[in-house]
Amino acid sequence: MKRKVKIEYPLNPTSGIIIWNAISTPAGLERWFADKVTRNGKIFTFQWGKTEKREAEIINTRSEIFVRFHWKDDEESKSYFELKILYNELTSDHILEVTDFTTPEDEEDTINLWNSQIDVLRRVFGV
């Protein structure tokens, strides 16, 4: 049984549109999340290296706020991964909130993987 994991990453205060493009477009995702990303309607195909390929369907989105994907090969229909932009009006900071589902034994690896990927996002986009 998978459980929900939420991780928040503070980002540069002026980066809302930059973050949105990085998390919601094939070109943006290709720069930090996967080696190659293509889109056909609501289906995104992610490729890592020459052999690993996975498809995810956008199951919910709100422009400039969040995008939620469900891996097509995931047997748990209620699991997803979501990338959500939060904005703090008091501090003018953006936060990228990542929600993912993982098994308890893989939770640490999942968090480490997201930490690593978000480090790449920060470096590539300067956020």
N, C-alpha and C positions, 0 to 999 in steps of 0.2 A: 504494500500500500504506500503510495507516494504522499508526501506532505508538502505543503506550501512553504517556500522560503522567500522572504523579502529582504532585499539589500538596497540601501540608499547610498548614492555617490554624489557628493557635492561637486558642482561644476562652476565654471566661469559665469559671472553674472550677466554677461552680454551674449550668451550663447543659445538662446531659445530656438531660433530658426535653424542654426547650424546643427544643434542636437536633433531636431526633428528630421532634417534631411539625412542625418547619419543613421537614424534608427528606422526610417520608414521607406527608404528608396533602395533599389538594388545597388546603385552606384555608391551610396553611403555605406550600406552594410558590407559591401565588398572591400571597403577600405579598412575595416577593423574587425569584422565578425567572421567572414569566410573568404576563401580565395576567389570564389566566383559565385555570383548571385544573379539569378534570372527570375523574371516574373511573368506569369501567364494568368491574367485576371487576379483572383485572390490567392493563387498558389505561387509561393516563392520556392525556388530550388537553390539549396545551399551546397556548395562543393568545397571540400578541403582536400588539398593534394590532388592526385590523379584518380583515386579510387573511392574516397568517402563522399557520398552524396545523400542528402536528406531533403524531403519536401515538407513544407509547412504551409498551412492555410491561415490566412488572416480571418479570425473569427469575430473580431471586434476592433474598431478603431474610431478615434475622434481626432480630427485634424489638429496638428500642433500640440496634442496632449498625450495620447497613448496609442500604441499598436499592440494587439494581442494575437499571438500565433499558436496554433496547435500542430504539433508534429503529426504528420499523416500516419507514421508507423507506430505511434504511441497507442497502446491498447486501452489506456485509461482515458475515456472520452472527456472527462472533466479537467484533465491537466492541460496546462498551457504555459507559455512564457510570454511575459508582458514587459514592455519597455515604456515607462511613463515619465513624463516631464512634470515636475512639481515646481512651483514658483513661490518664493517667500517674499511678499510685498514689503515687509519690514526691512529685510536685509538685501533685497534685490538679487538674491541668489537663486540659481536653478539647481535642482536635484534630479538626478536620474534614478528612478526607483525601478529596480528589476525584481520581477516576481517570477519564480520558477517552481517546478514541482520535482521532487527527487525522493529517493528512498532514504531512510535514516542512515544506512551505512555509506551512502554516496554523498551525504550532505556537505561534508567538508570539501570533497573534491569539486562539487558543483560551485560552492562559494569561491574556492580558489580559481576555478576556471573563469567565473564572472569577473573576479578581481583582475585577473590577467587581461581579459578582453577589454575591460573598461580602461585599464592603463593604456592599452593601444589606442582606444578611442580618444582619450585625453591627449596623447602625444600627436596623433595624426591630425586632429581637428583643433588643437590648441585650446581645449576647453578644460 
